[in-house]
Amino acid sequence: MIISTKKLLIIERAVELFAKSGFESTSVQEITEACGISKGSFYLYFKSKESLLFSIFEVFIDRVSKKVASVFEMDSSPKDKLELFLCIQFEEIDQYSDFILMLLREQTKPEDTELFVLMQQMDKQLNDTLKELLVGVYGITIKRHIPDMTIMVKGLIKGYIELIIMYNRNLDFKKLANFLLYRIDSLVSGLTTPFLEEDFILKIDDKKTT
């Protein structure tokens, strides 16, 4: 994703203002003043404040995706890659935590369905990434358990993300990622008969794209 310097500046300043004052209470005028640009310049990049909000999500998702992609390029063990992947999830959420909390409080979202589609794409990417990492760590025999493991690992991640966002807890993300590795080991060692069918996640992802 290629983005101009000025557009990125607007996005970064808007994130700061939205986190501080809220989406509804922040005007386009305040955003342009913070950026040192005219309203005309703002509307060259964004048709509305709502489209700016969508772009913020787009940039965030693109940034996380690039960091996750870099994990697979590293000359590290599969387990180290899984640990780094977990750490990235928490670090990126922490950086945007005030902004995300504002969205939750105001229940703010873009007016159209673009964000919904974007979030579905991100969730599919997360599922695919987890599958690749889990198979890399635990071998081909884990494949029949991937749907259950995906749900459980995402649940673990979500629980700690809530601590970061809702309670502003200052956590050691590397230590947390390492802690979760051992919890995942425990889940895998206790697996018996799968609860979900092997193609369950695939069926869900297919529905997202139709």
KEKE-3310 file (N, C-alpha, C; in steps of 0.2 Angstrom, whole numbers, plus 5000, padded with zeros to 4 digits):
npx = (5004:5004:5006:5004:5015:5009:4996:4997:5002:4990:4982:4989:4989:4975:4972:4977:4970:4957:4958:4960:4949:4938:4928:4916:4917:4928:4933:4934:4941:4949:4957:4964:4971:4979:4988:4993:4987:4976:4958:4954:4965:4964:4952:4956:4962:4953:4936:4927:4925:4922:4927:4940:4941:4940:4951:4961:4959:4963:4976:4981:4979:4986:4999:5001:4999:5011:5021:5018:5020:5034:5039:5039:5049:5060:5075:5072:5067:5051:5044:5049:5044:5031:5030:5034:5024:5013:5017:5018:5004:5000:5008:5005:4991:4992:4998:4988:4978:4971:4964:4956:4949:4941:4933:4926:4919:4911:4905:4908:4909:4912:4901:4897:4899:4912:4922:4917:4920:4934:4938:4933:4942:4954:4952:4952:4965:4971:4967:4973:4986:4988:4986:4997:5007:5005:5005:5018:5025:5019:5018:5012:5001:4993:4984:4971:4966:4966:4954:4948:4960:4963:4952:4953:4966:4964:4955:4963:4972:4962:4957:4968:4971:4959:4963:4973:4967:4954:4958:4970:4982:4999:5008:5021:5025:5033:5036:5023:5019:5028:5023:5010:5014:5017:5005:4998:5005:5001:4987:4988:4994:4984:4974:4961:4949:4944:4933:4927:4924:4937:4937:4931:4934:4938:4926:4919:4928:4926:4912:4914:4919:4910)
npy = (4994:5010:5026:5044:5057:5068:5063:5053:5061:5068:5057:5052:5064:5065:5053:5055:5067:5062:5052:5059:5069:5063:5056:5062:5075:5081:5092:5094:5106:5107:5096:5100:5111:5106:5099:5109:5113:5117:5117:5113:5106:5095:5089:5085:5073:5065:5062:5065:5066:5053:5045:5047:5040:5027:5026:5026:5014:5006:5009:5005:4991:4987:4990:4981:4969:4970:4969:4956:4948:4950:4942:4929:4929:4929:4921:4911:4900:4890:4891:4903:4912:4911:4916:4929:4934:4934:4944:4955:4957:4962:4974:4982:4985:4991:5003:5010:5010:5020:5027:5016:5013:5025:5023:5012:5017:5028:5021:5021:5021:5019:5025:5016:4999:4996:4995:4984:4974:4975:4971:4958:4953:4955:4946:4934:4933:4933:4920:4912:4914:4910:4896:4893:4895:4887:4874:4874:4874:4863:4853:4842:4834:4842:4848:4843:4848:4862:4871:4872:4875:4888:4895:4895:4900:4913:4918:4918:4929:4939:4941:4947:4958:4965:4969:4978:4988:4992:4993:4999:4993:4991:4981:4968:4964:4955:4946:4942:4936:4925:4918:4914:4906:4894:4891:4888:4877:4868:4867:4861:4848:4843:4839:4830:4822:4831:4846:4854:4853:4849:4858:4869:4882:4886:4886:4896:4907:4907:4911:4924:4930:4929)
npz = (5000:4995:5000:5001:5008:5014:5015:5024:5035:5038:5042:5053:5062:5064:5070:5083:5087:5087:5096:5108:5108:5103:5090:5084:5090:5085:5073:5055:5052:5064:5062:5050:5054:5063:5055:5047:5035:5022:5021:5008:5004:5012:5007:4995:4998:5006:5005:5015:5033:5038:5028:5030:5042:5038:5031:5040:5047:5036:5034:5046:5046:5035:5039:5050:5043:5035:5044:5050:5038:5037:5047:5042:5034:5041:5048:5058:5071:5070:5081:5087:5077:5079:5092:5090:5081:5089:5098:5090:5087:5100:5102:5091:5093:5105:5102:5095:5105:5112:5102:5097:5109:5110:5098:5102:5113:5107:5098:5084:5066:5049:5036:5026:5019:5018:5028:5035:5025:5024:5037:5037:5028:5035:5046:5039:5034:5046:5051:5041:5043:5056:5054:5046:5055:5066:5060:5056:5069:5076:5067:5054:5059:5066:5058:5057:5069:5067:5065:5079:5086:5081:5084:5098:5101:5095:5104:5116:5112:5110:5123:5130:5123:5126:5139:5137:5129:5136:5149:5150:5153:5156:5149:5148:5132:5125:5135:5138:5126:5126:5137:5132:5122:5129:5135:5123:5119:5130:5126:5114:5118:5125:5116:5109:5101:5088:5089:5080:5062:5050:5039:5043:5046:5033:5026:5033:5029:5015:5014:5018:5007:4997)
capx = (5000:5008:5002:5008:5018:5004:4990:4999:5002:4983:4980:4992:4986:4968:4971:4979:4964:4951:4959:4960:4943:4932:4927:4911:4919:4934:4931:4939:4945:4954:4962:4968:4975:4985:4992:4995:4985:4969:4952:4954:4970:4961:4947:4960:4963:4947:4929:4923:4928:4921:4932:4947:4941:4941:4958:4965:4959:4966:4983:4983:4979:4992:5005:5001:5001:5018:5025:5017:5024:5041:5040:5040:5055:5066:5078:5071:5063:5044:5041:5051:5040:5024:5030:5035:5018:5009:5020:5016:4997:4999:5012:5001:4985:4994:5000:4982:4973:4967:4960:4951:4944:4937:4928:4921:4914:4907:4902:4909:4911:4911:4894:4896:4901:4919:4925:4915:4923:4941:4938:4933:4949:4959:4951:4954:4972:4973:4966:4978:4993:4988:4986:5003:5012:5003:5008:5025:5027:5017:5018:5006:4996:4989:4980:4964:4963:4967:4949:4948:4966:4962:4947:4956:4972:4961:4952:4968:4974:4957:4957:4974:4969:4954:4966:4977:4962:4949:4961:4976:4987:5006:5011:5027:5022:5037:5034:5016:5019:5031:5018:5005:5017:5017:4998:4996:5008:4996:4981:4990:4995:4977:4969:4959:4944:4942:4926:4925:4927:4943:4936:4926:4937:4938:4919:4918:4931:4922:4906:4915:4921:4904)
capy = (5000:5016:5032:5050:5059:5072:5059:5050:5066:5069:5051:5052:5069:5063:5048:5059:5071:5057:5048:5064:5073:5059:5057:5067:5081:5083:5094:5094:5112:5106:5092:5104:5116:5102:5097:5115:5113:5120:5112:5111:5100:5089:5086:5081:5066:5062:5065:5066:5063:5046:5041:5047:5035:5021:5026:5025:5007:5003:5010:5001:4984:4986:4990:4975:4964:4970:4966:4949:4945:4950:4936:4923:4930:4928:4915:4909:4893:4891:4894:4910:4916:4911:4921:4936:4935:4936:4950:4960:4959:4966:4980:4987:4987:4996:5009:5013:5008:5026:5028:5010:5014:5030:5020:5008:5022:5031:5016:5025:5017:5022:5024:5011:4992:4995:4993:4977:4970:4976:4968:4951:4951:4954:4940:4928:4934:4930:4913:4909:4915:4905:4890:4891:4895:4881:4868:4875:4873:4857:4848:4841:4831:4847:4851:4841:4852:4869:4876:4872:4879:4895:4899:4896:4905:4920:4919:4921:4935:4944:4942:4951:4964:4969:4972:4983:4993:4994:4994:5003:4990:4992:4974:4966:4960:4949:4941:4939:4931:4919:4915:4911:4900:4888:4890:4885:4870:4864:4866:4855:4842:4840:4838:4823:4822:4838:4848:4857:4850:4852:4863:4874:4889:4887:4887:4903:4912:4907:4915:4931:4932:4928)
capz = (5000:4994:5003:5001:5015:5016:5017:5030:5040:5040:5046:5060:5066:5065:5075:5089:5089:5088:5103:5113:5109:5100:5082:5083:5093:5081:5066:5049:5053:5069:5059:5045:5058:5066:5050:5044:5028:5020:5020:5001:5003:5015:5003:4989:5000:5009:5003:5021:5039:5038:5023:5033:5047:5035:5029:5047:5048:5031:5036:5052:5044:5030:5044:5054:5038:5033:5050:5050:5033:5038:5052:5038:5030:5046:5048:5065:5072:5069:5088:5088:5073:5082:5097:5087:5078:5095:5101:5085:5088:5106:5101:5086:5096:5111:5099:5093:5110:5114:5097:5097:5114:5108:5093:5106:5117:5103:5093:5078:5061:5042:5034:5021:5021:5016:5034:5036:5021:5026:5043:5035:5025:5040:5049:5035:5034:5053:5051:5037:5046:5062:5052:5044:5060:5070:5057:5057:5075:5079:5062:5049:5063:5070:5053:5059:5074:5066:5067:5086:5089:5078:5089:5105:5101:5094:5110:5120:5110:5111:5130:5133:5119:5130:5145:5134:5127:5141:5156:5149:5157:5153:5149:5144:5127:5124:5141:5137:5120:5128:5141:5128:5119:5134:5135:5117:5120:5134:5122:5109:5121:5127:5110:5107:5095:5086:5090:5073:5056:5048:5034:5046:5045:5026:5025:5035:5025:5009:5015:5019:5001:4993)
cpx = (5004:5003:5007:5010:5012:4998:4991:4999:4995:4980:4982:4990:4979:4967:4973:4973:4958:4952:4958:4953:4937:4931:4922:4913:4925:4931:4936:4944:4951:4959:4967:4973:4981:4990:4995:4994:4978:4964:4952:4959:4967:4956:4950:4961:4957:4941:4925:4927:4928:4925:4939:4947:4943:4948:4963:4965:4963:4974:4986:4984:4985:4998:5006:5003:5008:5022:5024:5021:5031:5043:5042:5046:5061:5069:5078:5067:5055:5041:5043:5046:5033:5024:5030:5028:5013:5011:5018:5009:4996:5002:5008:4995:4986:4995:4993:4976:4969:4962:4954:4946:4939:4931:4923:4916:4909:4903:4902:4911:4909:4904:4892:4899:4908:4923:4924:4919:4931:4942:4938:4939:4954:4958:4953:4961:4975:4973:4971:4985:4994:4989:4993:5008:5011:5006:5015:5028:5026:5017:5011:5000:4991:4984:4972:4961:4964:4961:4948:4954:4965:4957:4950:4961:4969:4958:4957:4970:4969:4957:4962:4973:4964:4958:4970:4972:4958:4952:4967:4982:4994:5009:5017:5025:5026:5036:5027:5016:5022:5027:5013:5008:5016:5009:4995:4999:5003:4990:4982:4991:4989:4972:4968:4955:4942:4934:4923:4928:4933:4943:4932:4928:4937:4931:4917:4921:4928:4916:4908:4917:4916:4899)
cpy = (5006:5022:5038:5053:5064:5068:5056:5055:5067:5063:5051:5058:5068:5058:5051:5063:5067:5054:5053:5067:5069:5061:5062:5074:5084:5085:5094:5100:5110:5101:5095:5108:5112:5100:5103:5115:5116:5115:5109:5105:5094:5085:5083:5074:5062:5066:5067:5064:5056:5042:5042:5042:5028:5020:5024:5017:5003:5003:5005:4993:4982:4986:4984:4969:4964:4967:4959:4945:4945:4944:4930:4923:4929:4921:4913:4902:4895:4893:4901:4914:4916:4916:4928:4938:4938:4943:4956:4962:4964:4973:4985:4989:4992:5003:5013:5012:5014:5027:5022:5011:5020:5027:5016:5012:5025:5027:5019:5020:5021:5020:5018:5004:4991:4992:4986:4972:4969:4971:4960:4949:4950:4948:4934:4928:4931:4923:4909:4909:4910:4898:4888:4891:4889:4875:4868:4873:4865:4851:4847:4838:4836:4850:4849:4845:4860:4873:4877:4877:4886:4898:4900:4901:4912:4922:4922:4928:4941:4946:4947:4958:4969:4972:4978:4989:4996:4996:4998:5000:4990:4985:4973:4962:4954:4944:4938:4934:4925:4915:4911:4905:4893:4886:4886:4878:4866:4863:4860:4849:4839:4839:4831:4823:4829:4840:4850:4853:4853:4857:4869:4881:4891:4889:4894:4908:4912:4911:4922:4934:4932:4933)
cpz = (5000:4996:5003:5008:5018:5019:5024:5036:5043:5044:5053:5065:5068:5070:5082:5092:5091:5095:5109:5114:5106:5093:5081:5085:5089:5074:5061:5050:5058:5066:5054:5049:5061:5061:5046:5037:5028:5020:5013:5000:5007:5011:4996:4991:5002:5007:5009:5027:5040:5033:5026:5039:5044:5033:5035:5048:5042:5032:5041:5050:5039:5034:5047:5049:5036:5038:5051:5044:5034:5043:5048:5034:5035:5046:5056:5065:5071:5076:5089:5083:5076:5088:5095:5084:5084:5098:5096:5086:5094:5105:5096:5089:5102:5108:5097:5099:5112:5109:5096:5103:5113:5103:5097:5110:5113:5098:5086:5072:5054:5040:5030:5023:5020:5022:5035:5032:5023:5033:5042:5032:5030:5044:5045:5035:5041:5053:5047:5040:5052:5060:5050:5050:5065:5067:5057:5063:5077:5073:5059:5053:5066:5065:5055:5065:5073:5067:5074:5088:5086:5083:5096:5105:5100:5100:5116:5119:5112:5119:5133:5129:5123:5136:5142:5132:5133:5147:5156:5153:5153:5154:5145:5138:5125:5129:5140:5131:5122:5132:5137:5124:5123:5135:5129:5117:5124:5130:5117:5112:5124:5122:5110:5101:5094:5087:5083:5068:5053:5043:5037:5045:5038:5024:5027:5031:5018:5009:5015:5012:4995:4994)
residu = (MET:ILE:ILE:SER:THR:LYS:LYS:LEU:LEU:ILE:ILE:GLU:ARG:ALA:VAL:GLU:LEU:PHE:ALA:LYS:SER:GLY:PHE:GLU:SER:THR:SER:VAL:GLN:GLU:ILE:THR:GLU:ALA:CYS:GLY:ILE:SER:LYS:GLY:SER:PHE:TYR:LEU:TYR:PHE:LYS:SER:LYS:GLU:SER:LEU:LEU:PHE:SER:ILE:PHE:GLU:VAL:PHE:ILE:ASP:ARG:VAL:SER:LYS:LYS:VAL:ALA:SER:VAL:PHE:GLU:MET:ASP:SER:SER:PRO:LYS:ASP:LYS:LEU:GLU:LEU:PHE:LEU:CYS:ILE:GLN:PHE:GLU:GLU:ILE:ASP:GLN:TYR:SER:ASP:PHE:ILE:LEU:MET:LEU:LEU:ARG:GLU:GLN:THR:LYS:PRO:GLU:ASP:THR:GLU:LEU:PHE:VAL:LEU:MET:GLN:GLN:MET:ASP:LYS:GLN:LEU:ASN:ASP:THR:LEU:LYS:GLU:LEU:LEU:VAL:GLY:VAL:TYR:GLY:ILE:THR:ILE:LYS:ARG:HIS:ILE:PRO:ASP:MET:THR:ILE:MET:VAL:LYS:GLY:LEU:ILE:LYS:GLY:TYR:ILE:GLU:LEU:ILE:ILE:MET:TYR:ASN:ARG:ASN:LEU:ASP:PHE:LYS:LYS:LEU:ALA:ASN:PHE:LEU:LEU:TYR:ARG:ILE:ASP:SER:LEU:VAL:SER:GLY:LEU:THR:THR:PRO:PHE:LEU:GLU:GLU:ASP:PHE:ILE:LEU:LYS:ILE:ASP:ASP:LYS:LYS:THR:THR)
# end
